[in-house]
Every structure is written in C-alpha cells, then in structure tokens.
C-alpha cells in the first residue's frame, strides 16, 4: 500500500504541474527567447540578460527612453534524456531503458527601468517546475518513478549601460551589464526516492533544484551592428561567478550511506569528493544575424549559434562539491514581432554538439584507482550527463 500510495501521489503531482505548464505554454505561444539557461542534467540554472537588442527593430524602436519601463514574461521547456560521457553518446542507456529523464518548465518575470537612454536597472524573478524520472530498483518493480521540485529560483538584479549614446550610434552599440544573483531559490528541495533499502526522503538531484544556494555576480555583454539594410549582426554573452564552494546539501551519491558528519566513501570512489552539491559558475554566448522580413508588421527572423555550460573549475573561489561540468552548442532559429509597445519572440535552439567534461572529482578519483599492471596507467573515471535535443523558448515584453 505504501508503494502504491507513493506512486499515485507522484502521478497526481505530475499531472497538476503538467496542466499548469500547459496553460503557461498556451498563454505564451507567440513569445520570444529569454536568455535563461538550462540543459538537463548539466544544471545551468538562473536567468540570463534581461535587456538585449531587439533584433530587427529600428534603433528608435529598440531604445528605451528616460523613465521607460520594460516588463517581460518568458517561458522555457526542456526534455533531456540523451546521456553523454565526453562527447560520446551512451546509447546503451536508451536501449536498456534506464536513462534518467528530466522535464523542466521555467517561467521568468522581469522588470526593467531606464534612468536615461544609456543607463538602466532590472530584476528577474524566476519560477521553476521540474520532474526527474529514474528506473526503480528491482526489489520494487521495473518501472519509472518520479521526483519533483518547484518554486522560485534565484533572483537577479542587474545594472546596464550602453557604451555610447544610442541616438549618436544608431547603427550599432555595445552594452555592459553587472548583476547580483541572490540565493532565493530552494537548494535542498526533497522528495521520496525508491531505493534498495526502501522508500527514502532526501534532496532531489542537483539538476532540478530551484536554486544553487550561493550568492554570485554576473558580467554581461550585448552588442549589435547593422551590416546591411534590414540586416543586423548581434552578440550576447554572460558569465555568472559563484565564488562559494558547496552549499552543504547532501548528494547521496555514496550508495545512500552519507549523512551529515558521517563520510564513508572510499578515496577511490568519485563520490568521496562529491558529498555535497557544488555552487558552480555558468557561462552563455549567443551570436548571429537578424533580418527584417516584413517591416510593416515588425516581423524579423534570426539565426544564431548558441553555447552554454558549466566549467570544470570556477574562475573565482572554490570548486568543491558535486557538479556535472559540460556544455552544449546549438543552432537557434527564431522569429520576432514588434508592434508598438509590444515585442513577441519564439525560438528553438537545436543541439548540435554536447560534451560532459570530466569533473575535478572524476580526475581525483582516477588518481586513486589502482594502475593497470601492463600499462601502468590509472583507469579514467568520467561521469555522464543527460542533455536536451532542443529547448523551446518564448516570451512577451511590453514597454510603458
């Protein structure tokens, strides 16, 4: 009965969240990509740049005037299930039907205020709904069960400045942003797991935690240039610095034997270095071309290359704890409609390359492995991660 009740509860929770996500998706069907990040098991979370060039808009339309407000609502969805070690796909996981599958729905509310056409500030308030399914141990049943996490994510406050007065540089400009990330999201959300020892309540996987538990700051770049009539080249990039090491939330990666103050993993195990969840840096870059297809409708189409990921080592501070470092490169087609005060965007980045890099824990665990008596080399430890094939992104913004 306990097992049946747990299964029914998971199904009900999943159904409620799927219904809510469906309503959100329907409401935002014609909206645009907000540059928040997510890849599946590689836990690139948080919001990206609130303000960006309006690809296809004339400079007069794209500029915010003094005392203007810009409100935005953005939605993203991903389904990740394809596992990679390095850039090699682990197709045997799908053949054996034991792959881990993530579904995540992200909703970002953003508000920006312009003091002058050059200087502005913004805040982004993210909300996330995620589930993660795994194959239950054989002593229960050979079926999937779900764990869930939802709630607010980590808020971000950002100040922006154009390097030149937009009115004096109508053909192109560069914008710099400096942001503060506040750990408002839950980094220790828990749910019920099926284990070999029975039902256990513990923190959900790092990839679906709403927050990472650390304070951070970001550096952002926005640049655009009109290169031909109705054609704009654009570039966006951001790097989130998370100087703290781990957040103290247990990963349970040592056969469920870890408890606070009780570390039992052997040094030869990768989990020896992965007791707690890391607070990793994040990076993002996107660049391409936008063409105004129908000026009277404000309709433009764009094509960009996109790169996002988590580094093996943070640029500042500690890199301790468990992380799945890696990155994904994607081709991102999209469209945008600007009508008066309103902007609608829709894009779907399609992954063309994915790489789950070796973490510091992988590298250290390899050093402890017994060397091959023939080659004298230590066997490599290299964890895997699941990536999404594509991410649906949509948003609507209104200036007032």
Secondary structure in CASP SS format (residue, H / E / C, confidence):
PFRMAT SS
TARGET T0000
AUTHOR 0000-0000-0000
METHOD secondary structure of the structure
MODEL  1
X C 1.00
X H 1.00
X H 1.00
X H 1.00
X H 1.00
X H 1.00
X H 1.00
X H 1.00
X H 1.00
X H 1.00
X H 1.00
X H 1.00
X H 1.00
X H 1.00
X H 1.00
X H 1.00
X H 1.00
X H 1.00
X H 1.00
X H 1.00
X H 1.00
X H 1.00
X H 1.00
X H 1.00
X H 1.00
X H 1.00
X H 1.00
X C 1.00
X C 1.00
X C 1.00
X C 1.00
X C 1.00
X C 1.00
X C 1.00
X C 1.00
X C 1.00
X C 1.00
X C 1.00
X C 1.00
X E 1.00
X C 1.00
X C 1.00
X C 1.00
X C 1.00
X C 1.00
X C 1.00
X C 1.00
X C 1.00
X C 1.00
X C 1.00
X C 1.00
X C 1.00
X C 1.00
X C 1.00
X C 1.00
X C 1.00
X C 1.00
X C 1.00
X H 1.00
X H 1.00
X H 1.00
X H 1.00
X C 1.00
X C 1.00
X C 1.00
X C 1.00
X C 1.00
X C 1.00
X E 1.00
X E 1.00
X E 1.00
X E 1.00
X E 1.00
X E 1.00
X E 1.00
X E 1.00
X E 1.00
X E 1.00
X E 1.00
X E 1.00
X E 1.00
X E 1.00
X E 1.00
X E 1.00
X E 1.00
X E 1.00
X C 1.00
X E 1.00
X E 1.00
X C 1.00
X H 1.00
X H 1.00
X H 1.00
X H 1.00
X H 1.00
X C 1.00
X C 1.00
X C 1.00
X C 1.00
X C 1.00
X E 1.00
X E 1.00
X E 1.00
X E 1.00
X E 1.00
X E 1.00
X E 1.00
X E 1.00
X E 1.00
X E 1.00
X E 1.00
X E 1.00
X E 1.00
X E 1.00
X C 1.00
X C 1.00
X C 1.00
X C 1.00
X E 1.00
X E 1.00
X E 1.00
X E 1.00
X E 1.00
X E 1.00
X E 1.00
X E 1.00
X E 1.00
X E 1.00
X E 1.00
X E 1.00
X E 1.00
X E 1.00
X E 1.00
X E 1.00
X E 1.00
X C 1.00
X C 1.00
X C 1.00
X C 1.00
X C 1.00
X C 1.00
X C 1.00
X C 1.00
X E 1.00
X E 1.00
X E 1.00
X E 1.00
X E 1.00
X E 1.00
X E 1.00
X E 1.00
X E 1.00
X C 1.00
X C 1.00
X E 1.00
X E 1.00
X E 1.00
X E 1.00
X E 1.00
X E 1.00
X E 1.00
X E 1.00
X C 1.00
X C 1.00
X C 1.00
X C 1.00
X C 1.00
X C 1.00
X C 1.00
X C 1.00
X C 1.00
X E 1.00
X E 1.00
X E 1.00
X E 1.00
X E 1.00
X E 1.00
X E 1.00
X E 1.00
X E 1.00
X E 1.00
X E 1.00
X C 1.00
X C 1.00
X C 1.00
X C 1.00
X C 1.00
X C 1.00
X C 1.00
X E 1.00
X E 1.00
X E 1.00
X E 1.00
X E 1.00
X E 1.00
X C 1.00
X C 1.00
X E 1.00
X E 1.00
X E 1.00
X E 1.00
X E 1.00
X E 1.00
X C 1.00
X C 1.00
X H 1.00
X H 1.00
X H 1.00
X C 1.00
X C 1.00
X C 1.00
X C 1.00
X C 1.00
X C 1.00
X C 1.00
X E 1.00
X E 1.00
X E 1.00
X E 1.00
X E 1.00
X E 1.00
X E 1.00
X E 1.00
X E 1.00
X E 1.00
X E 1.00
X E 1.00
X E 1.00
X C 1.00
X C 1.00
X E 1.00
X E 1.00
X E 1.00
X E 1.00
X E 1.00
X E 1.00
X E 1.00
X E 1.00
X E 1.00
X E 1.00
X E 1.00
X C 1.00
X C 1.00
X C 1.00
X C 1.00
X E 1.00
X E 1.00
X E 1.00
X E 1.00
X E 1.00
X C 1.00
X C 1.00
X C 1.00
X C 1.00
X C 1.00
X C 1.00
X C 1.00
X C 1.00
X E 1.00
X C 1.00
X C 1.00
X E 1.00
X C 1.00
X C 1.00
X C 1.00
X C 1.00
X C 1.00
X C 1.00
X C 1.00
X H 1.00
X H 1.00
X H 1.00
X H 1.00
X C 1.00
X C 1.00
X E 1.00
X E 1.00
X E 1.00
X C 1.00
X C 1.00
X C 1.00
X E 1.00
X E 1.00
X E 1.00
X E 1.00
X E 1.00
X E 1.00
X E 1.00
X E 1.00
X E 1.00
X E 1.00
X E 1.00
X E 1.00
X E 1.00
X H 1.00
X H 1.00
X H 1.00
X C 1.00
X E 1.00
X E 1.00
X E 1.00
X E 1.00
X E 1.00
X E 1.00
X E 1.00
X E 1.00
X E 1.00
X E 1.00
X E 1.00
X E 1.00
X C 1.00
X C 1.00
X C 1.00
X C 1.00
X C 1.00
X C 1.00
X C 1.00
X C 1.00
X C 1.00
X C 1.00
X C 1.00
X E 1.00
X C 1.00
X C 1.00
X C 1.00
X E 1.00
X E 1.00
X E 1.00
X E 1.00
X E 1.00
X E 1.00
X E 1.00
X E 1.00
X E 1.00
X E 1.00
X E 1.00
X E 1.00
X E 1.00
X E 1.00
X C 1.00
X C 1.00
X E 1.00
X E 1.00
X E 1.00
X E 1.00
X E 1.00
X E 1.00
X E 1.00
X E 1.00
X E 1.00
X E 1.00
X E 1.00
X E 1.00
X E 1.00
X E 1.00
X E 1.00
X C 1.00
X C 1.00
X C 1.00
X H 1.00
X H 1.00
X H 1.00
X H 1.00
X H 1.00
X H 1.00
X H 1.00
X H 1.00
X H 1.00
X C 1.00
X C 1.00
X C 1.00
X C 1.00
X C 1.00
X C 1.00
X C 1.00
X C 1.00
X C 1.00
X C 1.00
X C 1.00
X C 1.00
X C 1.00
X C 1.00
X C 1.00
X C 1.00
X E 1.00
X E 1.00
X E 1.00
X E 1.00
X E 1.00
X E 1.00
X E 1.00
X E 1.00
X E 1.00
X E 1.00
X E 1.00
X E 1.00
X E 1.00
X E 1.00
X E 1.00
X C 1.00
END
